[in-house]
């Protein structure tokens, strides 16, 4: 393509705030949340990864209406600003800077620049208001269990083939130090269980496909799952890493589920 035919967009990095982070840090933060970004075109304001900078920290967030992932980190900048970068830009950053140690950021109202010594990527921002994600994070979930991540992943993979393809519903019955999960579809029914730590007692419906995808982005050996009740969102945190939270809405259970 001739250079004069290459698409362009107007942007300005004048008065941009500047910061520097370890590349591994930035890439990991984006990868841990990007899978939650909405793919629905009509929900333009959440079709990307939101980066919220404050004077001493940053939040990296993605939401699709059914789930949310957020990871927090330390960063010192001159002022507060929040921007949302399109998912296409978020996806390529880890690949473009995988051989670098340090990443320089410039953040303005309508564009963000990511650069190392060899490469610069400038992305337009999504100029729509991002939801107040702080209101989505449950603060009163008093039911708690601890689960081995790999054991739960294996259970979900065994159950997935027998979920209803339209909903991927799994019914979780937790109590007495055991998590029992069952799934049902036209071709049959699956029941499985694993041991958990904690005395929480609850029955709740969850989308197994979404849960499986979330767990595949967690490297820790164990996770904490927090519940309030069957109609409230669950919260998952890696044991030993309170910076990261995954929130998923439950599914309403019908008689016979």
Secondary structure by P-SEA (a helix, b strand, c coil): ccccccbbbbbbccccccccccaaaaaaaaaacccccccccccccccbbbbbbcccccccccccccbbbbbbbbbbccbbbbbbbcaaaaaacccccccccbbbbbbcccccccccccbbbbbbccccccccccccccccccbbbbbcaaaaaaaaaaacccccccccbbbbbbcccbbbbbbbcccccccbbbbbcccccccccccaaaaaaaaaaccccbbbbbbccccbbbbbbccccccbbbbbbbbbbcccc
